[in-house]
Amino acid sequence: MKAFLRANKGFLAFLLLFGLFRTAVADWNPIPSSSMRPNLLEGDVVFVNRLAYNVKLPLTDVVLARTGEPRRGDVVTFTSPADGTRLIKRVLALPGDRVEMRNERLVINGVLSNYTPQETAREIAPEGELEAVRFVETVDGRQHRIQLMPQRAVPRNFGPVTVPADAYLMLGDSRDNSADSRYIGFVPRHLLIGRAERILVSADYQGNWMPRFDRFGSSLR
């Protein structure tokens, strides 16, 4: 064993530093589900800036320092407060916001968000292939695409509720196919992992595994 360690100390040191880098500075996150469609697809791999909000003790959720504040509309990776799994969703409401959903339209601090219809598409849901209706959602001046599946029997209203201090309301862009804050509750700040900033690579792993070159390097919004 000692001989092995001596012979491979350089490689082992690299692995240690690489592991610390991934847990403290930057990371990548494969997209395993359809909850962020149409913006993120299964098979996308996104770059995650772990220093966007916090400096953490490596391999823990202990926050050593704050480096920035999440903004409404950020795409964020975090640890689920319900079961500890890693999720990726969009920040829609900030600490202290009064928020409600009326027929899947967000109302934040008394202001109804704007929804501009775009197109329809066929998407896979637990019930099978369903029609998805896509909109551009404008919340507090920031725009992003979302999709709804009117045929699904899911909750379309909640609140009004007030977001607690140091917590965030997270929603998936595929609103009717996402286990987000409507199910797992508000996400405490210390469970934030980082901000997803762009798609590194992408491949159609549900089909023929062909690379989707047009998605390489795409920024998120």
Z-matrix of the N, CA and C atoms (Angstrom, degrees):
N
C 1 1.459
C 2 1.529 1 111.09
N 3 1.340 2 116.77 1 -44.73
C 4 1.458 3 119.94 2 179.56
C 5 1.524 4 110.81 3 -62.40
N 6 1.329 5 116.50 4 -38.76
C 7 1.458 6 120.44 5 178.56
C 8 1.528 7 110.51 6 -64.62
N 9 1.314 8 116.13 7 -40.30
C 10 1.469 9 120.27 8 178.19
C 11 1.523 10 111.05 9 -62.13
N 12 1.356 11 115.92 10 -45.29
C 13 1.458 12 119.73 11 -179.98
C 14 1.520 13 111.55 12 -62.44
N 15 1.339 14 116.78 13 -41.87
C 16 1.468 15 119.72 14 179.55
C 17 1.529 16 110.77 15 -64.57
N 18 1.329 17 115.87 16 -41.13
C 19 1.459 18 119.93 17 -176.36
C 20 1.524 19 112.39 18 -71.78
N 21 1.313 20 117.14 19 -24.38
C 22 1.463 21 120.53 20 -173.88
C 23 1.525 22 112.87 21 -121.23
N 24 1.333 23 117.78 22 19.76
C 25 1.469 24 119.75 23 -174.50
C 26 1.519 25 112.09 24 -62.53
N 27 1.322 26 117.59 25 -34.54
C 28 1.462 27 119.56 26 178.85
C 29 1.512 28 111.76 27 -65.20
N 30 1.329 29 116.16 28 -46.32
C 31 1.460 30 120.67 29 179.38
C 32 1.522 31 111.19 30 -65.36
N 33 1.325 32 117.25 31 -40.84
C 34 1.463 33 120.68 32 179.61
C 35 1.519 34 111.33 33 -65.96
N 36 1.343 35 116.61 34 -37.62
C 37 1.462 36 120.02 35 176.50
C 38 1.526 37 110.68 36 -64.31
N 39 1.346 38 115.65 37 -39.26
C 40 1.469 39 119.68 38 176.88
C 41 1.520 40 110.64 39 -61.26
N 42 1.340 41 117.52 40 -45.91
C 43 1.457 42 120.70 41 179.60
C 44 1.523 43 111.56 42 -60.60
N 45 1.326 44 116.64 43 -40.45
C 46 1.463 45 120.60 44 179.53
C 47 1.520 46 110.58 45 -64.22
N 48 1.331 47 116.93 46 -47.93
C 49 1.466 48 120.59 47 -179.45
C 50 1.522 49 111.17 48 -65.32
N 51 1.330 50 116.13 49 -38.79
C 52 1.458 51 120.12 50 178.42
C 53 1.526 52 110.64 51 -63.49
N 54 1.333 53 116.37 52 -42.06
C 55 1.455 54 120.33 53 178.05
C 56 1.521 55 112.12 54 -63.48
N 57 1.317 56 116.45 55 -42.38
C 58 1.464 57 119.90 56 177.71
C 59 1.521 58 111.15 57 -64.74
N 60 1.350 59 116.57 58 -38.56
C 61 1.461 60 120.42 59 177.91
C 62 1.519 61 110.78 60 -60.63
N 63 1.329 62 116.49 61 -45.51
C 64 1.468 63 120.40 62 -178.32
C 65 1.522 64 112.29 63 -67.00
N 66 1.333 65 118.32 64 -31.89
C 67 1.459 66 120.14 65 -177.04
C 68 1.519 67 112.79 66 -89.65
N 69 1.335 68 118.08 67 -10.87
C 70 1.462 69 119.14 68 -175.00
C 71 1.521 70 114.16 69 -125.81
N 72 1.338 71 118.93 70 -25.85
C 73 1.466 72 120.24 71 -170.87
C 74 1.528 73 112.01 72 -117.22
N 75 1.312 74 117.57 73 -60.58
C 76 1.461 75 121.77 74 -176.91
C 77 1.515 76 109.47 75 -145.37
N 78 1.318 77 115.40 76 156.18
C 79 1.458 78 119.99 77 -174.76
C 80 1.522 79 107.54 78 -154.26
N 81 1.316 80 115.65 79 172.34
C 82 1.454 81 120.25 80 170.55
C 83 1.512 82 108.20 81 -128.65
N 84 1.336 83 115.23 82 152.48
C 85 1.455 84 120.23 83 -173.30
C 86 1.526 85 109.69 84 -135.32
N 87 1.336 86 118.56 85 112.79
C 88 1.465 87 119.79 86 174.67
C 89 1.531 88 110.50 87 -69.51
N 90 1.309 89 116.73 88 145.10
C 91 1.461 90 121.64 89 178.29
C 92 1.523 91 108.26 90 -94.50
N 93 1.358 92 117.41 91 111.51
C 94 1.467 93 120.01 92 -173.43
C 95 1.522 94 114.48 93 -95.18
N 96 1.351 95 117.74 94 -12.62
C 97 1.464 96 119.56 95 -172.39
C 98 1.521 97 110.31 96 -136.19
N 99 1.333 98 115.20 97 177.03
C 100 1.472 99 121.25 98 -176.62
C 101 1.517 100 113.14 99 -96.36
N 102 1.326 101 118.60 100 12.95
C 103 1.469 102 120.58 101 -172.38
C 104 1.520 103 113.96 102 -69.70
N 105 1.346 104 117.96 103 -15.66
C 106 1.464 105 120.10 104 179.13
C 107 1.526 106 112.40 105 -110.40
N 108 1.316 107 116.87 106 13.82
C 109 1.462 108 119.05 107 173.33
C 110 1.529 109 109.73 108 -64.98
N 111 1.337 110 118.95 109 148.43
C 112 1.461 111 127.66 110 7.24
C 113 1.532 112 114.17 111 -90.78
N 114 1.331 113 118.11 112 5.56
C 115 1.466 114 120.15 113 -173.89
C 116 1.521 115 113.36 114 -83.48
N 117 1.328 116 117.14 115 -37.16
C 118 1.454 117 121.88 116 176.52
C 119 1.520 118 108.87 117 -121.37
N 120 1.330 119 115.40 118 134.61
C 121 1.456 120 121.33 119 -177.61
C 122 1.519 121 110.21 120 -110.56
N 123 1.320 122 116.69 121 153.00
C 124 1.453 123 120.53 122 172.57
C 125 1.529 124 108.31 123 -57.54
N 126 1.316 125 115.56 124 129.97
C 127 1.459 126 120.10 125 -176.75
C 128 1.508 127 113.70 126 101.47
N 129 1.332 128 118.58 127 -12.42
C 130 1.466 129 120.94 128 170.52
C 131 1.524 130 108.81 129 -70.63
N 132 1.317 131 116.70 130 147.58
C 133 1.466 132 122.58 131 171.88
C 134 1.525 133 106.54 132 -123.74
N 135 1.330 134 116.92 133 118.64
C 136 1.460 135 120.98 134 -173.86
C 137 1.529 136 111.20 135 -103.87
N 138 1.329 137 114.96 136 147.33
C 139 1.461 138 121.57 137 174.04
C 140 1.521 139 108.76 138 -83.05
N 141 1.339 140 116.01 139 131.14
C 142 1.465 141 121.76 140 -177.73
C 143 1.516 142 109.32 141 -117.01
N 144 1.331 143 116.11 142 121.63
C 145 1.459 144 122.11 143 175.87
C 146 1.524 145 108.66 144 -86.69
N 147 1.330 146 116.94 145 103.49
C 148 1.462 147 121.37 146 -177.68
C 149 1.530 148 112.86 147 -75.23
N 150 1.323 149 117.85 148 -11.89
C 151 1.466 150 120.72 149 179.93
C 152 1.525 151 112.11 150 -98.83
N 153 1.335 152 117.09 151 7.37
C 154 1.458 153 119.80 152 -177.08
C 155 1.521 154 112.42 153 -64.05
N 156 1.340 155 117.22 154 -35.26
C 157 1.459 156 121.01 155 -174.68
C 158 1.531 157 113.22 156 -121.39
N 159 1.331 158 116.27 157 -37.75
C 160 1.465 159 119.66 158 -173.12
C 161 1.519 160 111.23 159 -141.60
N 162 1.319 161 115.65 160 154.15
C 163 1.464 162 122.10 161 161.27
C 164 1.521 163 105.77 162 -103.78
N 165 1.340 164 116.05 163 123.52
C 166 1.461 165 119.98 164 -177.03
C 167 1.517 166 110.45 165 -115.70
N 168 1.310 167 114.86 166 153.84
C 169 1.453 168 120.68 167 169.58
C 170 1.524 169 106.79 168 -64.23
N 171 1.351 170 118.72 169 124.07
C 172 1.465 171 120.61 170 -176.39
C 173 1.529 172 112.74 171 -50.48
N 174 1.327 173 114.44 172 138.31
C 175 1.463 174 124.16 173 176.68
C 176 1.522 175 113.19 174 71.23
N 177 1.338 176 117.39 175 13.86
C 178 1.462 177 120.82 176 179.05
C 179 1.529 178 109.28 177 -137.50
N 180 1.335 179 115.87 178 174.23
C 181 1.466 180 122.50 179 171.83
C 182 1.524 181 111.23 180 -103.57
N 183 1.331 182 116.39 181 21.17
C 184 1.469 183 120.82 182 178.13
C 185 1.524 184 108.84 183 -80.56
N 186 1.330 185 116.57 184 117.13
C 187 1.460 186 122.00 185 -177.88
C 188 1.528 187 109.19 186 -85.95
N 189 1.336 188 115.31 187 122.28
C 190 1.463 189 120.94 188 178.49
C 191 1.525 190 111.67 189 -90.62
N 192 1.325 191 116.61 190 -33.22
C 193 1.464 192 120.50 191 -179.60
C 194 1.519 193 108.67 192 -160.82
N 195 1.327 194 116.36 193 152.38
C 196 1.460 195 121.93 194 174.97
C 197 1.527 196 108.70 195 -95.86
N 198 1.326 197 115.93 196 134.88
C 199 1.463 198 120.23 197 -177.88
C 200 1.526 199 113.27 198 -114.42
N 201 1.324 200 117.73 199 -10.95
C 202 1.456 201 121.22 200 -179.72
C 203 1.508 202 110.15 201 -178.42
N 204 1.332 203 115.78 202 168.88
C 205 1.455 204 120.99 203 -178.61
C 206 1.527 205 110.43 204 -111.58
N 207 1.330 206 117.93 205 133.88
C 208 1.463 207 119.83 206 174.33
C 209 1.521 208 110.82 207 -58.46
N 210 1.328 209 115.21 208 140.34
C 211 1.457 210 121.22 209 177.62
C 212 1.518 211 109.42 210 -108.70
N 213 1.319 212 114.69 211 150.38
C 214 1.447 213 119.72 212 175.48
C 215 1.531 214 109.32 213 -59.06
N 216 1.326 215 116.34 214 126.14
C 217 1.451 216 120.60 215 -178.41
C 218 1.510 217 114.16 216 103.07
N 219 1.341 218 118.58 217 -13.22
C 220 1.466 219 120.92 218 176.50
C 221 1.530 220 110.30 219 -62.83
N 222 1.331 221 115.65 220 142.78
C 223 1.461 222 121.38 221 170.62
C 224 1.525 223 106.82 222 -94.39
N 225 1.336 224 116.15 223 123.03
C 226 1.459 225 121.22 224 -167.55
C 227 1.522 226 110.30 225 -129.47
N 228 1.333 227 115.82 226 139.82
C 229 1.463 228 120.64 227 167.80
C 230 1.526 229 108.07 228 -95.58
N 231 1.324 230 115.88 229 143.60
C 232 1.458 231 120.45 230 -177.21
C 233 1.516 232 109.60 231 -157.43
N 234 1.313 233 114.90 232 165.26
C 235 1.457 234 121.79 233 175.40
C 236 1.516 235 109.00 234 -90.39
N 237 1.329 236 116.96 235 126.68
C 238 1.460 237 120.13 236 -178.25
C 239 1.520 238 110.78 237 -62.53
N 240 1.350 239 118.03 238 129.48
C 241 1.469 240 119.50 239 175.75
C 242 1.518 241 112.41 240 -70.57
N 243 1.340 242 116.82 241 -10.94
C 244 1.465 243 119.66 242 -178.15
C 245 1.522 244 112.45 243 -85.33
N 246 1.349 245 116.90 244 -45.51
C 247 1.465 246 118.21 245 -174.47
C 248 1.522 247 114.33 246 -139.93
N 249 1.339 248 117.96 247 5.89
C 250 1.456 249 120.69 248 175.04
C 251 1.515 250 115.81 249 81.44
N 252 1.342 251 118.50 250 2.93
C 253 1.456 252 120.03 251 177.28
C 254 1.527 253 110.39 252 -75.57
N 255 1.339 254 116.09 253 157.33
C 256 1.464 255 120.14 254 177.12
C 257 1.528 256 109.06 255 -85.75
N 258 1.330 257 115.91 256 129.64
C 259 1.458 258 122.28 257 -179.77
C 260 1.523 259 109.64 258 -124.71
N 261 1.318 260 115.87 259 162.15
C 262 1.457 261 121.83 260 172.78
C 263 1.518 262 107.92 261 -132.90
N 264 1.326 263 116.71 262 122.81
C 265 1.463 264 122.81 263 -177.98
C 266 1.533 265 108.20 264 -145.44
N 267 1.325 266 114.83 265 -176.24
C 268 1.465 267 120.82 266 -179.98
C 269 1.533 268 110.20 267 -110.26
N 270 1.325 269 116.31 268 135.75
C 271 1.465 270 121.25 269 175.31
C 272 1.525 271 108.42 270 -73.83
N 273 1.332 272 116.69 271 122.09
C 274 1.462 273 119.75 272 178.68
C 275 1.516 274 113.54 273 -116.80
N 276 1.327 275 118.06 274 -25.59
C 277 1.460 276 119.92 275 178.62
C 278 1.514 277 109.38 276 -137.06
N 279 1.331 278 115.16 277 141.36
C 280 1.457 279 123.57 278 -172.73
C 281 1.528 280 110.74 279 -105.83
N 282 1.332 281 117.64 280 168.21
C 283 1.466 282 119.94 281 179.08
C 284 1.536 283 112.06 282 -53.27
N 285 1.327 284 115.20 283 130.86
C 286 1.461 285 121.04 284 179.03
C 287 1.510 286 114.75 285 89.31
N 288 1.348 287 119.02 286 -11.48
C 289 1.460 288 121.18 287 178.82
C 290 1.525 289 110.91 288 -67.57
N 291 1.321 290 114.86 289 143.10
C 292 1.465 291 121.60 290 170.45
C 293 1.524 292 106.49 291 -98.49
N 294 1.318 293 117.60 292 116.61
C 295 1.455 294 120.50 293 -170.73
C 296 1.523 295 110.78 294 -131.75
N 297 1.323 296 114.42 295 144.77
C 298 1.458 297 120.76 296 172.83
C 299 1.519 298 109.10 297 -148.09
N 300 1.327 299 115.33 298 163.51
C 301 1.461 300 121.35 299 176.20
C 302 1.518 301 108.12 300 -123.40
N 303 1.336 302 115.61 301 125.37
C 304 1.454 303 121.59 302 178.76
C 305 1.528 304 108.09 303 -118.12
N 306 1.324 305 116.34 304 109.87
C 307 1.461 306 121.07 305 -177.36
C 308 1.522 307 110.53 306 49.38
N 309 1.332 308 115.89 307 44.53
C 310 1.464 309 126.19 308 177.13
C 311 1.528 310 113.57 309 70.07
N 312 1.313 311 117.00 310 14.33
C 313 1.464 312 121.06 311 171.17
C 314 1.523 313 108.13 312 -102.34
N 315 1.328 314 116.30 313 128.24
C 316 1.461 315 120.53 314 -178.72
C 317 1.517 316 111.23 315 -81.43
N 318 1.322 317 115.00 316 137.80
C 319 1.460 318 122.43 317 172.27
C 320 1.524 319 106.35 318 -121.85
N 321 1.331 320 116.63 319 116.06
C 322 1.460 321 121.22 320 -176.73
C 323 1.516 322 109.17 321 -119.89
N 324 1.327 323 115.55 322 119.84
C 325 1.465 324 122.49 323 -177.73
C 326 1.525 325 111.30 324 53.50
N 327 1.333 326 114.77 325 40.51
C 328 1.466 327 121.23 326 176.33
C 329 1.510 328 115.19 327 82.85
N 330 1.324 329 118.75 328 -1.26
C 331 1.466 330 122.20 329 -177.55
C 332 1.526 331 109.25 330 -105.38
N 333 1.338 332 116.62 331 121.93
C 334 1.454 333 121.50 332 178.18
C 335 1.519 334 109.95 333 -76.21
N 336 1.319 335 116.94 334 126.77
C 337 1.465 336 121.00 335 177.76
C 338 1.523 337 109.73 336 -68.15
N 339 1.339 338 115.38 337 157.75
C 340 1.459 339 120.81 338 -176.54
C 341 1.529 340 110.46 339 -100.08
N 342 1.344 341 116.50 340 141.98
C 343 1.455 342 122.23 341 -177.98
C 344 1.519 343 109.72 342 -130.57
N 345 1.337 344 116.17 343 116.68
C 346 1.455 345 122.01 344 -179.90
C 347 1.523 346 108.86 345 -107.39
N 348 1.347 347 118.99 346 117.47
C 349 1.468 348 120.44 347 -179.04
C 350 1.528 349 111.39 348 -62.14
N 351 1.341 350 116.12 349 143.37
C 352 1.460 351 121.81 350 179.96
C 353 1.528 352 111.45 351 -117.80
N 354 1.332 353 117.38 352 -74.92
C 355 1.446 354 120.93 353 -177.62
C 356 1.523 355 109.09 354 -156.44
N 357 1.316 356 115.86 355 177.50
C 358 1.460 357 121.57 356 173.90
C 359 1.525 358 108.78 357 -114.50
N 360 1.332 359 115.74 358 158.22
C 361 1.465 360 121.48 359 179.55
C 362 1.515 361 108.15 360 -151.90
N 363 1.318 362 116.39 361 164.78
C 364 1.455 363 122.28 362 174.79
C 365 1.517 364 107.99 363 -98.35
N 366 1.339 365 116.69 364 127.33
C 367 1.455 366 121.84 365 -178.40
C 368 1.522 367 109.48 366 -130.80
N 369 1.342 368 114.70 367 154.35
C 370 1.462 369 120.68 368 178.79
C 371 1.521 370 109.91 369 -89.70
N 372 1.325 371 116.36 370 130.32
C 373 1.465 372 123.94 371 176.45
C 374 1.529 373 107.30 372 -128.85
N 375 1.339 374 117.80 373 170.89
C 376 1.468 375 119.08 374 178.54
C 377 1.527 376 113.70 375 -54.90
N 378 1.333 377 117.04 376 -28.35
C 379 1.465 378 120.25 377 -179.67
C 380 1.528 379 112.65 378 -82.33
N 381 1.333 380 116.42 379 -9.79
C 382 1.459 381 120.48 380 -176.08
C 383 1.521 382 110.46 381 124.61
N 384 1.323 383 116.64 382 -159.56
C 385 1.467 384 120.87 383 -179.55
C 386 1.527 385 109.82 384 -80.44
N 387 1.344 386 115.45 385 125.48
C 388 1.460 387 121.43 386 -177.73
C 389 1.525 388 109.85 387 -128.73
N 390 1.325 389 114.84 388 162.10
C 391 1.461 390 119.82 389 175.59
C 392 1.526 391 109.42 390 -80.42
N 393 1.330 392 116.49 391 132.70
C 394 1.465 393 122.70 392 175.44
C 395 1.526 394 108.42 393 -111.93
N 396 1.313 395 115.57 394 135.48
C 397 1.461 396 121.97 395 177.89
C 398 1.521 397 107.67 396 -105.79
N 399 1.330 398 117.29 397 124.70
C 400 1.456 399 121.71 398 -174.20
C 401 1.527 400 111.67 399 -105.47
N 402 1.338 401 114.31 400 141.64
C 403 1.456 402 122.61 401 -179.55
C 404 1.524 403 109.37 402 -133.20
N 405 1.330 404 115.91 403 159.38
C 406 1.456 405 121.16 404 161.83
C 407 1.520 406 106.79 405 -96.16
N 408 1.329 407 115.74 406 117.84
C 409 1.467 408 121.94 407 179.20
C 410 1.519 409 108.59 408 -94.69
N 411 1.324 410 116.71 409 127.58
C 412 1.466 411 121.75 410 177.71
C 413 1.520 412 108.16 411 -113.60
N 414 1.329 413 115.45 412 113.76
C 415 1.462 414 121.71 413 -178.74
C 416 1.521 415 107.93 414 -123.93
N 417 1.320 416 116.06 415 117.70
C 418 1.472 417 120.46 416 177.78
C 419 1.535 418 111.38 417 54.61
N 420 1.325 419 116.50 418 38.10
C 421 1.457 420 121.48 419 176.22
C 422 1.516 421 115.75 420 86.02
N 423 1.324 422 118.71 421 -8.11
C 424 1.473 423 121.90 422 179.66
C 425 1.517 424 109.99 423 -103.41
N 426 1.325 425 115.79 424 135.99
C 427 1.456 426 121.59 425 -175.28
C 428 1.531 427 111.74 426 -112.42
N 429 1.317 428 115.37 427 145.83
C 430 1.457 429 122.17 428 172.64
C 431 1.520 430 107.46 429 -160.18
N 432 1.319 431 116.27 430 161.05
C 433 1.451 432 120.68 431 179.97
C 434 1.526 433 110.97 432 -87.84
N 435 1.318 434 115.58 433 144.88
C 436 1.458 435 121.31 434 172.55
C 437 1.525 436 107.63 435 -134.20
N 438 1.322 437 116.16 436 168.25
C 439 1.456 438 119.28 437 171.75
C 440 1.520 439 110.14 438 -138.85
N 441 1.318 440 114.98 439 147.23
C 442 1.459 441 123.29 440 178.15
C 443 1.519 442 108.79 441 -119.23
N 444 1.319 443 116.28 442 151.07
C 445 1.464 444 122.20 443 175.84
C 446 1.528 445 107.80 444 -122.75
N 447 1.332 446 117.20 445 89.07
C 448 1.474 447 120.56 446 -172.78
C 449 1.523 448 114.18 447 -58.51
N 450 1.335 449 118.08 448 -23.41
C 451 1.467 450 119.89 449 -177.29
C 452 1.536 451 113.26 450 -77.54
N 453 1.327 452 117.70 451 -14.64
C 454 1.458 453 120.06 452 -178.12
C 455 1.527 454 110.51 453 -79.48
N 456 1.318 455 115.86 454 141.13
C 457 1.465 456 121.64 455 178.16
C 458 1.526 457 108.61 456 -90.59
N 459 1.321 458 116.41 457 84.35
C 460 1.470 459 122.29 458 -177.91
C 461 1.524 460 109.29 459 -130.94
N 462 1.343 461 118.46 460 158.99
C 463 1.462 462 120.67 461 177.44
C 464 1.529 463 111.17 462 -63.01
N 465 1.331 464 115.94 463 135.11
C 466 1.460 465 120.45 464 -178.92
C 467 1.532 466 112.54 465 -122.26
N 468 1.315 467 115.64 466 7.25
C 469 1.466 468 120.49 467 179.88
C 470 1.526 469 109.10 468 -142.23
N 471 1.324 470 116.22 469 145.89
C 472 1.468 471 120.81 470 168.58
C 473 1.518 472 108.00 471 -158.99
N 474 1.331 473 114.25 472 164.91
C 475 1.456 474 121.24 473 173.55
C 476 1.520 475 113.85 474 79.00
N 477 1.344 476 114.05 475 -168.05
C 478 1.472 477 126.93 476 8.83
C 479 1.536 478 113.00 477 -74.16
N 480 1.335 479 114.00 478 145.63
C 481 1.454 480 121.88 479 176.24
C 482 1.520 481 108.49 480 -134.05
N 483 1.324 482 115.85 481 157.19
C 484 1.459 483 121.21 482 177.40
C 485 1.521 484 108.87 483 -106.85
N 486 1.323 485 116.46 484 128.68
C 487 1.464 486 120.99 485 179.50
C 488 1.520 487 108.90 486 -70.46
N 489 1.331 488 118.83 487 127.55
C 490 1.468 489 120.76 488 -178.89
C 491 1.529 490 112.34 489 -65.70
N 492 1.313 491 115.76 490 165.07
C 493 1.467 492 121.24 491 174.71
C 494 1.524 493 109.62 492 -59.80
N 495 1.337 494 115.41 493 141.72
C 496 1.470 495 122.05 494 177.65
C 497 1.521 496 112.80 495 56.10
N 498 1.348 497 116.48 496 37.91
C 499 1.460 498 121.03 497 176.64
C 500 1.525 499 108.52 498 -144.37
N 501 1.342 500 115.45 499 164.59
C 502 1.464 501 120.74 500 -173.03
C 503 1.518 502 110.26 501 -141.31
N 504 1.341 503 115.08 502 148.05
C 505 1.454 504 121.58 503 172.62
C 506 1.522 505 107.53 504 -93.69
N 507 1.335 506 116.72 505 120.63
C 508 1.463 507 123.31 506 -178.83
C 509 1.528 508 109.27 507 -111.88
N 510 1.340 509 116.36 508 132.65
C 511 1.455 510 121.16 509 176.47
C 512 1.521 511 109.72 510 -130.31
N 513 1.334 512 116.31 511 147.49
C 514 1.456 513 120.76 512 172.75
C 515 1.516 514 109.97 513 -80.00
N 516 1.325 515 117.18 514 152.60
C 517 1.465 516 120.76 515 178.61
C 518 1.526 517 111.28 516 -71.94
N 519 1.327 518 117.30 517 -28.16
C 520 1.458 519 120.85 518 171.96
C 521 1.529 520 106.80 519 -89.29
N 522 1.320 521 115.94 520 84.57
C 523 1.463 522 122.13 521 -164.13
C 524 1.523 523 114.15 522 -60.06
N 525 1.320 524 117.27 523 -31.30
C 526 1.459 525 118.83 524 -177.06
C 527 1.522 526 112.60 525 -96.49
N 528 1.348 527 116.60 526 12.89
C 529 1.461 528 120.20 527 -179.39
C 530 1.528 529 109.70 528 -144.81
N 531 1.345 530 116.06 529 46.92
C 532 1.461 531 120.60 530 -174.71
C 533 1.521 532 110.98 531 -144.56
N 534 1.342 533 116.31 532 125.67
C 535 1.463 534 121.76 533 174.09
C 536 1.522 535 107.80 534 -87.76
N 537 1.321 536 116.70 535 88.15
C 538 1.458 537 122.18 536 -172.92
C 539 1.527 538 110.42 537 -119.27
N 540 1.334 539 117.55 538 -151.98
C 541 1.471 540 120.18 539 -173.98
C 542 1.522 541 113.38 540 -61.80
N 543 1.323 542 117.20 541 -19.00
C 544 1.465 543 118.99 542 176.10
C 545 1.528 544 111.25 543 -67.20
N 546 1.340 545 116.79 544 -19.50
C 547 1.457 546 121.94 545 -177.74
C 548 1.537 547 112.38 546 -116.45
N 549 1.335 548 117.10 547 -36.00
C 550 1.471 549 119.97 548 -174.99
C 551 1.528 550 112.34 549 -102.13
N 552 1.337 551 117.42 550 -6.03
C 553 1.458 552 120.67 551 179.26
C 554 1.524 553 112.62 552 88.58
N 555 1.326 554 115.13 553 -179.90
C 556 1.466 555 120.91 554 177.80
C 557 1.530 556 109.94 555 -65.61
N 558 1.326 557 115.72 556 151.00
C 559 1.460 558 120.94 557 -177.44
C 560 1.527 559 109.35 558 -103.77
N 561 1.338 560 118.75 559 116.07
C 562 1.471 561 121.19 560 177.91
C 563 1.527 562 111.17 561 -63.49
N 564 1.315 563 116.06 562 147.78
C 565 1.453 564 120.82 563 -176.87
C 566 1.523 565 113.38 564 -57.58
N 567 1.322 566 118.34 565 -37.41
C 568 1.459 567 119.68 566 -175.79
C 569 1.532 568 112.52 567 -67.36
N 570 1.347 569 117.13 568 -13.18
C 571 1.456 570 120.16 569 177.49
C 572 1.532 571 112.81 570 -91.19
N 573 1.337 572 117.67 571 -3.15
C 574 1.463 573 119.62 572 175.94
C 575 1.520 574 109.18 573 -68.78
N 576 1.312 575 116.70 574 134.38
C 577 1.463 576 121.72 575 177.63
C 578 1.519 577 110.71 576 -95.11
N 579 1.315 578 117.80 577 -48.27
C 580 1.458 579 120.00 578 179.73
C 581 1.514 580 111.29 579 177.01
N 582 1.326 581 114.83 580 176.32
C 583 1.463 582 121.46 581 179.22
C 584 1.528 583 109.82 582 -96.78
N 585 1.321 584 116.39 583 126.88
C 586 1.461 585 121.13 584 175.45
C 587 1.524 586 107.97 585 -78.74
N 588 1.326 587 116.83 586 125.14
C 589 1.456 588 119.93 587 -170.63
C 590 1.520 589 114.64 588 -112.08
N 591 1.342 590 118.05 589 -32.18
C 592 1.456 591 118.86 590 177.69
C 593 1.517 592 110.33 591 -161.97
N 594 1.328 593 114.45 592 164.25
C 595 1.463 594 120.79 593 177.14
C 596 1.520 595 107.85 594 -85.96
N 597 1.323 596 116.46 595 122.35
C 598 1.458 597 120.31 596 178.28
C 599 1.528 598 110.96 597 -77.14
N 600 1.318 599 116.03 598 -57.73
C 601 1.460 600 122.37 599 179.88
C 602 1.523 601 107.77 600 -142.44
N 603 1.339 602 115.40 601 167.83
C 604 1.456 603 119.40 602 179.83
C 605 1.522 604 108.72 603 -155.26
N 606 1.340 605 115.67 604 142.31
C 607 1.459 606 121.09 605 177.20
C 608 1.522 607 108.81 606 -146.16
N 609 1.300 608 116.31 607 146.37
C 610 1.460 609 122.30 608 -179.72
C 611 1.522 610 109.20 609 -82.02
N 612 1.337 611 116.22 610 77.78
C 613 1.457 612 119.09 611 -174.86
C 614 1.525 613 112.69 612 -73.51
N 615 1.330 614 117.68 613 -15.39
C 616 1.467 615 120.06 614 176.95
C 617 1.526 616 112.08 615 -86.05
N 618 1.344 617 115.37 616 -9.01
C 619 1.451 618 119.34 617 -179.11
C 620 1.509 619 111.61 618 -118.21
N 621 1.347 620 115.38 619 -104.58
C 622 1.465 621 120.19 620 -174.44
C 623 1.527 622 113.57 621 -106.43
N 624 1.334 623 116.76 622 8.89
C 625 1.459 624 122.16 623 179.41
C 626 1.539 625 112.97 624 64.84
N 627 1.303 626 118.02 625 15.53
C 628 1.459 627 120.10 626 178.55
C 629 1.528 628 110.28 627 -72.56
N 630 1.335 629 117.38 628 138.67
C 631 1.467 630 119.94 629 176.67
C 632 1.536 631 110.83 630 -61.98
N 633 1.337 632 115.89 631 143.05
C 634 1.467 633 121.01 632 173.68
C 635 1.523 634 106.93 633 -102.19
N 636 1.340 635 115.48 634 82.28
C 637 1.458 636 121.06 635 -171.41
C 638 1.526 637 112.36 636 -61.17
N 639 1.324 638 117.85 637 -29.08
C 640 1.462 639 120.15 638 -178.57
C 641 1.523 640 111.99 639 -66.43
N 642 1.347 641 118.18 640 -15.54
C 643 1.457 642 121.16 641 -179.65
C 644 1.537 643 112.51 642 -96.07
N 645 1.331 644 117.21 643 -14.09
C 646 1.461 645 120.42 644 -178.65
C 647 1.539 646 109.92 645 -58.81
N 648 1.325 647 116.38 646 126.33
C 649 1.457 648 121.24 647 175.36
C 650 1.508 649 115.48 648 79.16
N 651 1.327 650 118.38 649 3.53
C 652 1.469 651 120.71 650 -178.59
C 653 1.523 652 110.84 651 -66.41
N 654 1.321 653 116.59 652 135.18
C 655 1.468 654 119.99 653 177.66
C 656 1.525 655 109.28 654 -80.74
N 657 1.342 656 115.52 655 157.38
C 658 1.454 657 121.87 656 -179.99
C 659 1.509 658 109.56 657 -103.31
N 660 1.309 659 115.21 658 147.68
C 661 1.465 660 119.93 659 173.04
C 662 1.511 661 109.85 660 -149.93
